[in-house]
Amino acid sequence: MQLRFALARIVVGAALAMALATAFGADDDAAQMALGKTLFTVGAVPPCATCHTLKDAGATGAIGPSFDDLQPAADRVVAALKSGIGAMPSYSASLSEAQMRALARYVAKASGGAR
């Protein structure tokens, strides 16, 4: 239970950081990327970094595909987050649409995939 609260604080903190960055004129893409990276590494439950490799995030998971190799488009990542795929669960109950879009944008851009 404490882990869940800690993760919730991280996600809320990342969302607040994104909102403040946007309010003070920071690039929206940078804010989205920051939120996406936080969700990828620690915010999503379970974190994407547990199973997937993504150099930009320092993630070396070996259960799911390496995003550095796969280079998925953002829409493909959103579809996987919404429905789950293979051993990967759906995140529809735990992530908002905006969070899924930020996470997908981060994975696509950090891996070199299409937006």
MDTraj code that builds the backbone (N, CA, C; nanometers):
import mdtraj as md
import numpy as np

residues = "MET GLN LEU ARG PHE ALA LEU ALA ARG ILE VAL VAL GLY ALA ALA LEU ALA MET ALA LEU ALA THR ALA PHE GLY ALA ASP ASP ASP ALA ALA GLN MET ALA LEU GLY LYS THR LEU PHE THR VAL GLY ALA VAL PRO PRO CYS ALA THR CYS HIS THR LEU LYS ASP ALA GLY ALA THR GLY ALA ILE GLY PRO SER PHE ASP ASP LEU GLN PRO ALA ALA ASP ARG VAL VAL ALA ALA LEU LYS SER GLY ILE GLY ALA MET PRO SER TYR SER ALA SER LEU SER GLU ALA GLN MET ARG ALA LEU ALA ARG TYR VAL ALA LYS ALA SER GLY GLY ALA ARG".split()
xyz = np.array([
    [0.0818, -0.1176, 0.0000],
    [0.0000, 0.0000, 0.0000],
    [0.0874, 0.1257, 0.0000],
    [0.1964, 0.1268, 0.0760],
    [0.2851, 0.2422, 0.0790],
    [0.3488, 0.2657, -0.0570],
    [0.3816, 0.1575, -0.1274],
    [0.4393, 0.1698, -0.2605],
    [0.3421, 0.2404, -0.3540],
    [0.2156, 0.2039, -0.3461],
    [0.1143, 0.2645, -0.4318],
    [0.1047, 0.4153, -0.4059],
    [0.1072, 0.4552, -0.2774],
    [0.1022, 0.5977, -0.2440],
    [0.2275, 0.6693, -0.2918],
    [0.3427, 0.6054, -0.2781],
    [0.4679, 0.6662, -0.3243],
    [0.4641, 0.6874, -0.4749],
    [0.4152, 0.5880, -0.5472],
    [0.4061, 0.6002, -0.6925],
    [0.3056, 0.7078, -0.7313],
    [0.1958, 0.7152, -0.6581],
    [0.0956, 0.8185, -0.6863],
    [0.1560, 0.9572, -0.6668],
    [0.2375, 0.9749, -0.5629],
    [0.3028, 1.1037, -0.5405],
    [0.3979, 1.1372, -0.6547],
    [0.4672, 1.0379, -0.7070],
    [0.5591, 1.0608, -0.8186],
    [0.4821, 1.1068, -0.9418],
    [0.3730, 1.0387, -0.9708],
    [0.2924, 1.0739, -1.0882],
    [0.2325, 1.2129, -1.0715],
    [0.1794, 1.2414, -0.9534],
    [0.1230, 1.3742, -0.9286],
    [0.2323, 1.4801, -0.9397],
    [0.3497, 1.4508, -0.8863],
    [0.4618, 1.5445, -0.8964],
    [0.5009, 1.5700, -1.0398],
    [0.5046, 1.4654, -1.1201],
    [0.5397, 1.4816, -1.2613],
    [0.4335, 1.5632, -1.3337],
    [0.3071, 1.5392, -1.3022],
    [0.1996, 1.6149, -1.3644],
    [0.2070, 1.7621, -1.3238],
    [0.2377, 1.7861, -1.1980],
    [0.2532, 1.9234, -1.1510],
    [0.3710, 1.9912, -1.2207],
    [0.4806, 1.9195, -1.2330],
    [0.5976, 1.9752, -1.3024],
    [0.5630, 2.0106, -1.4462],
    [0.4877, 1.9228, -1.5121],
    [0.4466, 1.9490, -1.6494],
    [0.3573, 2.0733, -1.6554],
    [0.2638, 2.0851, -1.5622],
    [0.1737, 2.1998, -1.5608],
    [0.2496, 2.3290, -1.5355],
    [0.3421, 2.3273, -1.4414],
    [0.4211, 2.4467, -1.4124],
    [0.5104, 2.4848, -1.5297],
    [0.5711, 2.3846, -1.5911],
    [0.6577, 2.4126, -1.7052],
    [0.5780, 2.4757, -1.8190],
    [0.4583, 2.4256, -1.8413],
    [0.3731, 2.4800, -1.9462],
    [0.3280, 2.6215, -1.9098],
    [0.2909, 2.6425, -1.7836],
    [0.2438, 2.7735, -1.7394],
    [0.3527, 2.8795, -1.7492],
    [0.4762, 2.8408, -1.7289],
    [0.5850, 2.9365, -1.7339],
    [0.6528, 2.9416, -1.8701],
    [0.5851, 2.8894, -1.9714],
    [0.6321, 2.9053, -2.1077],
    [0.7313, 2.8004, -2.1551],
    [0.7573, 2.6975, -2.0780],
    [0.8485, 2.5926, -2.1234],
    [0.7831, 2.5173, -2.2389],
    [0.8637, 2.4587, -2.3189],
    [0.8167, 2.3835, -2.4341],
    [0.7256, 2.2692, -2.3903],
    [0.6066, 2.2620, -2.4484],
    [0.5109, 2.1566, -2.4131],
    [0.5675, 2.0190, -2.4439],
    [0.6437, 2.0079, -2.5510],
    [0.7027, 1.8786, -2.5846],
    [0.7975, 1.8327, -2.4748],
    [0.8759, 1.9243, -2.4199],
    [0.9679, 1.8891, -2.3117],
    [0.8906, 1.8441, -2.1885],
    [0.7797, 1.9113, -2.1598],
    [0.6975, 1.8737, -2.0452],
    [0.6352, 1.7361, -2.0660],
    [0.5858, 1.7105, -2.1865],
    [0.5282, 1.5797, -2.2178],
    [0.6336, 1.4693, -2.2087],
    [0.7520, 1.4991, -2.2584],
    [0.8610, 1.4009, -2.2523],
    [0.8999, 1.3718, -2.1077],
    [0.9040, 1.4736, -2.0234],
    [0.9383, 1.4540, -1.8824],
    [0.8341, 1.3681, -1.8120],
    [0.7075, 1.3970, -1.8371],
    [0.6007, 1.3159, -1.7786],
    [0.6088, 1.1732, -1.8302],
    [0.6277, 1.1571, -1.9606],
    [0.6366, 1.0234, -2.0192],
    [0.7511, 0.9426, -1.9619],
    [0.8655, 1.0064, -1.9436],
    [0.9816, 0.9357, -1.8881],
    [0.9554, 0.8935, -1.7441],
    [0.8921, 0.9812, -1.6659],
    [0.8586, 0.9463, -1.5279],
    [0.7623, 0.8285, -1.5237],
    [0.6619, 0.8308, -1.6080],
    [0.5674, 0.7191, -1.6131],
    [0.6372, 0.5907, -1.6555],
    [0.7266, 0.5995, -1.7532],
    [0.7989, 0.4822, -1.8027],
    [0.8861, 0.4201, -1.6947],
    [0.9568, 0.5045, -1.6196],
    [1.0551, 0.4526, -1.5248],
    [0.9970, 0.4134, -1.3896],
    [0.9015, 0.4908, -1.3372],
    [0.8494, 0.4607, -1.2039],
    [0.6999, 0.4833, -1.1861],
    [0.6377, 0.5599, -1.2727],
    [0.5004, 0.6028, -1.2492],
    [0.3929, 0.5025, -1.2819],
    [0.4089, 0.4308, -1.3900],
    [0.3094, 0.3299, -1.4263],
    [0.3261, 0.2109, -1.3325],
    [0.2178, 0.1389, -1.3079],
    [0.2239, 0.0227, -1.2199],
    [0.1786, -0.1001, -1.2972],
    [0.2697, -0.1931, -1.3290],
    [0.4132, -0.1894, -1.3039],
    [0.4829, -0.0950, -1.4029],
    [0.5994, -0.0425, -1.3645],
    [0.6715, 0.0482, -1.4543],
    [0.7142, -0.0232, -1.5829],
    [0.7071, 0.0467, -1.6929],
    [0.7457, -0.0093, -1.8226],
    [0.8914, -0.0562, -1.8210],
    [0.9749, 0.0178, -1.7475],
    [1.1184, -0.0124, -1.7416],
    [1.1472, -0.1492, -1.6803],
    [1.0520, -0.2049, -1.6094],
    [1.0701, -0.3374, -1.5507],
    [1.0861, -0.4431, -1.6600],
    [1.0147, -0.4260, -1.7691],
    [1.0119, -0.5288, -1.8745],
    [1.0803, -0.4880, -2.0045],
    [1.0881, -0.3594, -2.0310],
    [1.1383, -0.3122, -2.1605],
    [1.2740, -0.2438, -2.1498],
    [1.3524, -0.2543, -2.2563],
    [1.4787, -0.1834, -2.2679],
    [1.4541, -0.0532, -2.3433],
    [1.5070, 0.0555, -2.2884],
    [1.5042, 0.1857, -2.3548],
    [1.6235, 0.2638, -2.3008],
    [1.7224, 0.2822, -2.3855],
    [1.8489, 0.3444, -2.3443],
    [1.8273, 0.4794, -2.2775],
    [1.7420, 0.5640, -2.3338],
    [1.7193, 0.6978, -2.2806],
    [1.6727, 0.6952, -2.1349],
    [1.5997, 0.5906, -2.0977],
    [1.5471, 0.5782, -1.9613],
    [1.6396, 0.4985, -1.8707],
    [1.7480, 0.4446, -1.9259],
    [1.8368, 0.3599, -1.8469],
    [1.7729, 0.2262, -1.8145],
    [1.6749, 0.1864, -1.8933],
    [1.5993, 0.0632, -1.8689],
    [1.6595, -0.0537, -1.9459],
    [1.6736, -0.1665, -1.8771],
    [1.7338, -0.2849, -1.9393],
    [1.6468, -0.4087, -1.9213],
    [1.5160, -0.3896, -1.9129],
    [1.4250, -0.5034, -1.8983],
    [1.4366, -0.5978, -2.0158],
    [1.4174, -0.7263, -1.9883],
    [1.4352, -0.8272, -2.0935],
    [1.3112, -0.9132, -2.1150],
    [1.1981, -0.8762, -2.0550],
    [1.0765, -0.9557, -2.0720],
    [1.0033, -0.9152, -2.1992],
    [0.9842, -0.7845, -2.2162],
    [0.9172, -0.7322, -2.3354],
    [1.0196, -0.6926, -2.4388],
    [0.9736, -0.6477, -2.5540],
    [1.0673, -0.6091, -2.6597],
    [1.1487, -0.4852, -2.6224],
    [1.2646, -0.4743, -2.6809],
    [1.3491, -0.3558, -2.6654],
    [1.2914, -0.2460, -2.7532],
    [1.2575, -0.1334, -2.6921],
    [1.2034, -0.0231, -2.7705],
    [1.3100, 0.0419, -2.8570],
    [1.4360, 0.0303, -2.8168],
    [1.5441, 0.0822, -2.9009],
    [1.5488, 0.0078, -3.0340],
    [1.5168, -0.1204, -3.0321],
    [1.5135, -0.2006, -3.1544],
    [1.3805, -0.1865, -3.2280],
    [1.2706, -0.1894, -3.1531],
    [1.1364, -0.1866, -3.2127],
    [1.1017, -0.0490, -3.2696],
    [1.1416, 0.0575, -3.2042],
    [1.1118, 0.1951, -3.2432],
    [0.9645, 0.2138, -3.2817],
    [0.8743, 0.1885, -3.1851],
    [0.7315, 0.1951, -3.2173],
    [0.6804, 0.3373, -3.2341],
    [0.5796, 0.3531, -3.3171],
    [0.5093, 0.4807, -3.3300],
    [0.4243, 0.5013, -3.2052],
    [0.3966, 0.6260, -3.1719],
    [0.3200, 0.6582, -3.0519],
    [0.1829, 0.5908, -3.0521],
    [0.1153, 0.5874, -3.1651],
    [-0.0174, 0.5243, -3.1712],
    [-0.0115, 0.3762, -3.1382],
    [0.0955, 0.3117, -3.1775],
    [0.1127, 0.1695, -3.1471],
    [0.1312, 0.1493, -2.9962],
    [0.2047, 0.2387, -2.9324],
    [0.2258, 0.2301, -2.7878],
    [0.0941, 0.2545, -2.7142],
    [0.0176, 0.3546, -2.7567],
    [-0.1119, 0.3825, -2.6939],
    [-0.2028, 0.2607, -2.7048],
    [-0.2079, 0.1981, -2.8210],
    [-0.2923, 0.0797, -2.8396],
    [-0.2508, -0.0319, -2.7439],
    [-0.1206, -0.0534, -2.7272],
    [-0.0721, -0.1565, -2.6361],
    [-0.1054, -0.1209, -2.4913],
    [-0.0930, 0.0063, -2.4551],
    [-0.1257, 0.0495, -2.3192],
    [-0.2739, 0.0301, -2.2898],
    [-0.3580, 0.0598, -2.3860],
    [-0.5026, 0.0483, -2.3656],
    [-0.5499, -0.0967, -2.3576],
    [-0.4976, -0.1814, -2.4435],
    [-0.5487, -0.3179, -2.4539],
    [-0.4605, -0.4236, -2.3908],
    [-0.3340, -0.3896, -2.3677],
    [-0.2395, -0.4932, -2.3266],
    [-0.2003, -0.5719, -2.4500],
    [-0.0910, -0.6442, -2.4404],
    [-0.0465, -0.7258, -2.5533],
    [0.0475, -0.8335, -2.4988],
    [0.0235, -0.9575, -2.5346],
    [0.1044, -1.0664, -2.4816],
    [0.0964, -1.0695, -2.3302],
    [0.2116, -1.0698, -2.2628],
    [0.2161, -1.0714, -2.1161],
    [0.1925, -0.9331, -2.0556],
    [0.1923, -0.8299, -2.1392],
    [0.1747, -0.6936, -2.0891],
    [0.0284, -0.6669, -2.0550],
    [0.0040, -0.6146, -1.9328],
    [-0.1344, -0.5842, -1.8942],
    [-0.1835, -0.4548, -1.9578],
    [-0.3137, -0.4354, -1.9553],
    [-0.3734, -0.3081, -1.9953],
    [-0.3498, -0.2065, -1.8840],
    [-0.3261, -0.0828, -1.9214],
    [-0.3076, 0.0250, -1.8247],
    [-0.4286, 0.1181, -1.8241],
    [-0.5368, 0.0789, -1.8884],
    [-0.6557, 0.1646, -1.8992],
    [-0.7141, 0.2032, -1.7640],
    [-0.7051, 0.1155, -1.6659],
    [-0.7623, 0.1443, -1.5348],
    [-0.6701, 0.2295, -1.4479],
    [-0.5414, 0.2346, -1.4815],
    [-0.4474, 0.3046, -1.3935],
    [-0.3873, 0.4320, -1.4533],
    [-0.3938, 0.4488, -1.5846],
    [-0.3400, 0.5685, -1.6490],
    [-0.4508, 0.6404, -1.7245],
    [-0.4492, 0.7713, -1.7178],
    [-0.5464, 0.8506, -1.7935],
    [-0.5067, 0.8518, -1.9408],
    [-0.5957, 0.8979, -2.0234],
    [-0.5665, 0.9119, -2.1665],
    [-0.4461, 1.0038, -2.1872],
    [-0.4418, 1.1146, -2.1144],
    [-0.3301, 1.2098, -2.1271],
    [-0.1983, 1.1457, -2.0838],
    [-0.2008, 1.0669, -1.9784],
    [-0.0798, 0.9984, -1.9332],
    [-0.0336, 0.8961, -2.0363],
    [-0.1280, 0.8215, -2.0936],
    [-0.0908, 0.7238, -2.1970],
    [-0.0300, 0.7935, -2.3175],
    [-0.0861, 0.9062, -2.3574],
    [-0.0332, 0.9816, -2.4723],
    [0.1077, 1.0342, -2.4423],
    [0.1300, 1.0853, -2.3214],
    [0.2627, 1.1351, -2.2847],
    [0.3639, 1.0206, -2.2823],
    [0.3249, 0.9080, -2.2264],
    [0.4119, 0.7911, -2.2211],
    [0.4449, 0.7413, -2.3610],
    [0.3436, 0.7342, -2.4460],
    [0.3636, 0.6886, -2.5834],
    [0.4522, 0.7848, -2.6621],
    [0.4310, 0.9134, -2.6421],
    [0.5134, 1.0153, -2.7096],
    [0.6595, 0.9999, -2.6682],
    [0.6803, 0.9787, -2.5380],
    [0.8163, 0.9604, -2.4875],
    [0.8818, 0.8361, -2.5484],
    [0.8136, 0.7223, -2.5465],
    [0.8706, 0.5981, -2.5988],
    [0.9028, 0.6138, -2.7476],
    [0.8087, 0.6700, -2.8229],
    [0.8301, 0.6850, -2.9668],
    [0.9492, 0.7764, -2.9962],
    [0.9530, 0.8891, -2.9290],
    [1.0598, 0.9856, -2.9564],
    [1.1955, 0.9386, -2.9025],
    [1.1969, 0.8836, -2.7815],
    [1.3236, 0.8391, -2.7210],
    [1.3842, 0.7190, -2.7944],
    [1.2992, 0.6392, -2.8566],
    [1.3486, 0.5207, -2.9275],
    [1.3810, 0.5503, -3.0735],
    [1.3427, 0.6681, -3.1210],
    [1.3660, 0.7017, -3.2612],
    [1.2520, 0.6600, -3.3512],
    [1.1401, 0.6174, -3.2918],
    [1.0228, 0.5770, -3.3706],
    [0.9455, 0.6974, -3.4199],
    [0.8464, 0.6726, -3.5011],
    [0.7613, 0.7793, -3.5544],
    [0.6724, 0.8322, -3.4435],
    [0.6352, 0.9576, -3.4526],
    [0.5466, 1.0178, -3.3527],
    [0.4101, 0.9687, -3.3741],
])
top = md.Topology()
chain = top.add_chain()
for i, resn in enumerate(residues, 1):
    res = top.add_residue(resn, chain, resSeq=i)
    for name in ("N", "CA", "C"):
        top.add_atom(name, md.element.get_by_symbol(name[0]), res)
traj = md.Trajectory(xyz[None], top)
